[in-house]
Structure formats: structure tokens, C-alpha cells
Amino acid sequence: GAGVSQSPSNKVTEKGKDVELRCDPISGHTALYWYRQSLGQGLEFLIYFQGNSAPDKSGLPSDRFSAERTGGSVSTLTIQRTQQEDSAVYLCASSLELAAEQYFGPGTRLTVT
Amino acid sequence: AQSVTQPDIHITVSEGASLELRCNYSYGATPYLFWYVQSPGQGLQLLLKYFSGDTLVQGIKGFEAEFKRSQSSFNLRKPSVHWSDAAEYFCAVGAKWGGATNKLIFGTGTLLAVQP
């Protein structure tokens, strides 16, 4: 079946602009995660959604970052007033249930100029 | 605090040679452990996982890993490396805090180069 998909695959934006990154998880997966991969910080957890529970936002680096998940499926990660340090690859993952293995999408490469 | 250490940043092996990538973790209980592989410009692909039970786990592409509690290690092995195995490999621990999150904590990765 289809894997996790993310769009766009690449995004170049000017400093100060807002961006939205989209993630479509594997159908039927109840848990959805966002991670960020950057040269300086490696792979780091951002936010987690599980069913109807309140999301775990503990990894979001600042209040410029937010995410939502509509209808228990698609998720959007929004970065407001982008800064150059936001340049990274943003990875989305989903899992069938809590504590199951996570399957990753191809990522969105964000470049802030 | 939970952490994952991959001591080798870069490894080069000859095609057909055996491979072992090291991973050490710090975690207060029996962890969930994973190895992922990332080819250039690609997302992360799951190679194998350890949740419980048999400490030697088999994965895709001929990889295996052994969980050693006494050494807090989960090393990845392959008996004969192929040129297509050249990629970056990440070890990760699945952590649970409080109610429910299974966020992954990743090591810094090991970049594998394969010589003909």
C-alpha cells in the first residue's frame, strides 16, 4: 500500500515568511509524528499526535512552530516568521498504534534565504 | 536522560566484507530499539526493531542486530556488504514518558561507504 507522503518535497522561502508543510500518513495509522533533521542538531522530535488525545508538543523549538491534524489523518506543520535556523529537512512518520514501529515519509527540505 | 550514541561517524568497508555498526543507549528500562537506513535525499527506512523476546533480531536486506542489556548495546551486523548498502545508518530508542508518547531518540548516524 501507499507509504507516508509529504508535500512539498522542497520549499524555498524568504526569512520572515510563513510556510506550511503537509503530511499524509499511512491509511489506518493512528499515530503521527514530526521530526526535524538538520546538520547541527541531527534528528529531533517535534510533535506527536495519537487519536483524539492532546498532542505532545514538547519538541517544538519555539512558539513559531505549530501543527494540527485534521480528521485523524492529514497533518500540517506551520512555521511562522521563518528564520534561517529553520532550514532543515522536516520528516513525518506514522505508526499503526502506540509503541509500534514508525514509518517515515521522504521529507520536505526547507530552505530559508 | 535517554540518549543514543553511535561512536563511528564514518566507516568504509570493502564490498563482500562483514560489517558491524555500533550503537549504545541510555534508558531507564527495557527500551524499544530500532535501526533505520537513509539513502541520499531519501527518508528513513526501517531495517529492524527490538521490542522484547529473542535478543537477536533479523531485518531486511540481510541485516541483523543483537540486543545486549549488560552492555546497553544494539549493534547492527551484516555478513557480506553490497555496494548498494552505502548509506547513513541511524540507531534509535523508542521512549515513553508519562502517558503515551513513543517519540524516537536518534543517534547521530554512521555514514557507510563501500569500496569496490
Interface residues (C-beta under 8 A of the other chain):
Chain A: V4 A31 Y33 Y35 G42 L43 E44 F45 Y48 Q50 S53 D56 S58 G59 L91 A93 S95 L98 A99 A100 E101 Q102 Y103 F104 G105 P106 G107
Chain B: Y32 F34 Y36 Q42 G43 L44 Q45 L46 K49 F51 F90 A92 G94 K96 G99 A100 T101 N102 K103 L104 I105 F106 G107 T108 G109
